[in-house]
């Protein structure tokens, strides 16, 4: 399970699994920049 699973917005705001995963993926992407940054 993505860390975002604990997010209230993921649990309450988004019920669709596809939207849920897409939202979590976007958040994780923003919080964790790609290694290529270095």
NUKOLTOR-763609 format. One record per atom (N, C-alpha, C): x, y, z; residue number from 1. Coordinates in pm, whole numbers, padded with zeros to 5 digits, m for minus. Example, Ala and Ser with C-alpha at 12.3 -4.5 7.8 and 13.67 -1.06 7.14 Angstrom:
<pt X="01319" Y="m00569" Z="00780" k="1"/>
<pt X="01230" Y="m00450" Z="00780" k="1"/>
<pt X="01320" Y="m00330" Z="00780" k="1"/>
<pt X="01285" Y="m00225" Z="00708" k="2"/>
<pt X="01367" Y="m00106" Z="00714" k="2"/>
<pt X="01290" Y="00003" Z="00787" k="2"/>
# end
This chain:
<pt X="00083" Y="m00120" Z="00000" k="1"/>
<pt X="00000" Y="00000" Z="00000" k="1"/>
<pt X="00088" Y="00126" Z="00000" k="1"/>
<pt X="00051" Y="00223" Z="m00083" k="2"/>
<pt X="00126" Y="00349" Z="m00086" k="2"/>
<pt X="00114" Y="00421" Z="00048" k="2"/>
<pt X="00212" Y="00498" Z="00081" k="3"/>
<pt X="00207" Y="00574" Z="00207" k="3"/>
<pt X="00084" Y="00663" Z="00210" k="3"/>
<pt X="00046" Y="00710" Z="00093" k="4"/>
<pt X="m00067" Y="00802" Z="00082" k="4"/>
<pt X="m00196" Y="00738" Z="00132" k="4"/>
<pt X="m00196" Y="00608" Z="00152" k="5"/>
<pt X="m00314" Y="00536" Z="00200" k="5"/>
<pt X="m00364" Y="00596" Z="00330" k="5"/>
<pt X="m00273" Y="00652" Z="00409" k="6"/>
<pt X="m00310" Y="00711" Z="00537" k="6"/>
<pt X="m00370" Y="00850" Z="00523" k="6"/>
<pt X="m00363" Y="00904" Z="00402" k="7"/>
<pt X="m00414" Y="01040" Z="00382" k="7"/>
<pt X="m00566" Y="01042" Z="00386" k="7"/>
<pt X="m00621" Y="01136" Z="00464" k="8"/>
<pt X="m00766" Y="01147" Z="00475" k="8"/>
<pt X="m00826" Y="01177" Z="00338" k="8"/>
<pt X="m00754" Y="01252" Z="00258" k="9"/>
<pt X="m00806" Y="01290" Z="00127" k="9"/>
<pt X="m00818" Y="01166" Z="00038" k="9"/>
<pt X="m00723" Y="01076" Z="00051" k="10"/>
<pt X="m00727" Y="00952" Z="m00027" k="10"/>
<pt X="m00843" Y="00865" Z="00020" k="10"/>
<pt X="m00858" Y="00855" Z="00151" k="11"/>
<pt X="m00958" Y="00764" Z="00206" k="11"/>
<pt X="m01100" Y="00819" Z="00193" k="11"/>
<pt X="m01115" Y="00950" Z="00222" k="12"/>
<pt X="m01250" Y="01008" Z="00226" k="12"/>
<pt X="m01286" Y="01078" Z="00093" k="12"/>
<pt X="m01193" Y="01154" Z="00039" k="13"/>
<pt X="m01223" Y="01236" Z="m00078" k="13"/>
<pt X="m01232" Y="01156" Z="m00207" k="13"/>
<pt X="m01160" Y="01045" Z="m00215" k="14"/>
<pt X="m01157" Y="00970" Z="m00340" k="14"/>
<pt X="m01192" Y="00824" Z="m00313" k="14"/>
<pt X="m01301" Y="00776" Z="m00370" k="15"/>
<pt X="m01342" Y="00638" Z="m00349" k="15"/>
<pt X="m01301" Y="00547" Z="m00464" k="15"/>
<pt X="m01292" Y="00606" Z="m00583" k="16"/>
<pt X="m01253" Y="00526" Z="m00700" k="16"/>
<pt X="m01108" Y="00482" Z="m00686" k="16"/>
<pt X="m01083" Y="00353" Z="m00701" k="17"/>
<pt X="m00947" Y="00301" Z="m00682" k="17"/>
<pt X="m00851" Y="00363" Z="m00783" k="17"/>
<pt X="m00895" Y="00379" Z="m00907" k="18"/>
<pt X="m00806" Y="00435" Z="m01010" k="18"/>
<pt X="m00770" Y="00579" Z="m00978" k="18"/>
<pt X="m00870" Y="00659" Z="m00941" k="19"/>
<pt X="m00844" Y="00799" Z="m00906" k="19"/>
<pt X="m00760" Y="00806" Z="m00779" k="19"/>
<pt X="m00789" Y="00715" Z="m00687" k="20"/>
<pt X="m00717" Y="00708" Z="m00560" k="20"/>
<pt X="m00569" Y="00685" Z="m00585" k="20"/>
<pt X="m00541" Y="00585" Z="m00670" k="21"/>
<pt X="m00402" Y="00553" Z="m00699" k="21"/>
<pt X="m00334" Y="00665" Z="m00776" k="21"/>
<pt X="m00408" Y="00725" Z="m00870" k="22"/>
<pt X="m00351" Y="00833" Z="m00949" k="22"/>
<pt X="m00317" Y="00952" Z="m00859" k="22"/>
<pt X="m00409" Y="00983" Z="m00764" k="23"/>
<pt X="m00385" Y="01096" Z="m00674" k="23"/>
<pt X="m00265" Y="01066" Z="m00585" k="23"/>
<pt X="m00259" Y="00945" Z="m00533" k="24"/>
<pt X="m00146" Y="00907" Z="m00447" k="24"/>
<pt X="m00016" Y="00915" Z="m00525" k="24"/>
<pt X="m00018" Y="00868" Z="m00649" k="25"/>
<pt X="00102" Y="00869" Z="m00732" k="25"/>
<pt X="00150" Y="01012" Z="m00755" k="25"/>
<pt X="00055" Y="01103" Z="m00778" k="26"/>
<pt X="00091" Y="01243" Z="m00799" k="26"/>
<pt X="00155" Y="01302" Z="m00674" k="26"/>
<pt X="00096" Y="01271" Z="m00558" k="27"/>
<pt X="00147" Y="01324" Z="m00432" k="27"/>
<pt X="00287" Y="01269" Z="m00404" k="27"/>
<pt X="00304" Y="01138" Z="m00424" k="28"/>
<pt X="00434" Y="01076" Z="m00400" k="28"/>
<pt X="00538" Y="01137" Z="m00495" k="28"/>
<pt X="00498" Y="01164" Z="m00618" k="29"/>
<pt X="00590" Y="01223" Z="m00716" k="29"/>
<pt X="00633" Y="01362" Z="m00671" k="29"/>
<pt X="00539" Y="01437" Z="m00614" k="30"/>
<pt X="00572" Y="01573" Z="m00568" k="30"/>
<pt X="00657" Y="01570" Z="m00442" k="30"/>
<pt X="00627" Y="01475" Z="m00353" k="31"/>
<pt X="00700" Y="01469" Z="m00226" k="31"/>
<pt X="00839" Y="01408" Z="m00245" k="31"/>
<pt X="00850" Y="01314" Z="m00339" k="32"/>
<pt X="00978" Y="01246" Z="m00360" k="32"/>
<pt X="01028" Y="01274" Z="m00501" k="32"/>
<pt X="01116" Y="01374" Z="m00518" k="33"/>
<pt X="01169" Y="01408" Z="m00650" k="33"/>
<pt X="01248" Y="01292" Z="m00707" k="33"/>
<pt X="01255" Y="01280" Z="m00840" k="34"/>
<pt X="01331" Y="01173" Z="m00903" k="34"/>
<pt X="01480" Y="01183" Z="m00869" k="34"/>
<pt X="01545" Y="01067" Z="m00864" k="35"/>
<pt X="01688" Y="01064" Z="m00831" k="35"/>
<pt X="01770" Y="01137" Z="m00937" k="35"/>
<pt X="01715" Y="01148" Z="m01057" k="36"/>
<pt X="01788" Y="01212" Z="m01167" k="36"/>
<pt X="01812" Y="01360" Z="m01137" k="36"/>
<pt X="01745" Y="01412" Z="m01034" k="37"/>
<pt X="01765" Y="01552" Z="m00995" k="37"/>
<pt X="01911" Y="01576" Z="m00956" k="37"/>
<pt X="01970" Y="01477" Z="m00893" k="38"/>
<pt X="02111" Y="01489" Z="m00854" k="38"/>
<pt X="02198" Y="01462" Z="m00975" k="38"/>
# end
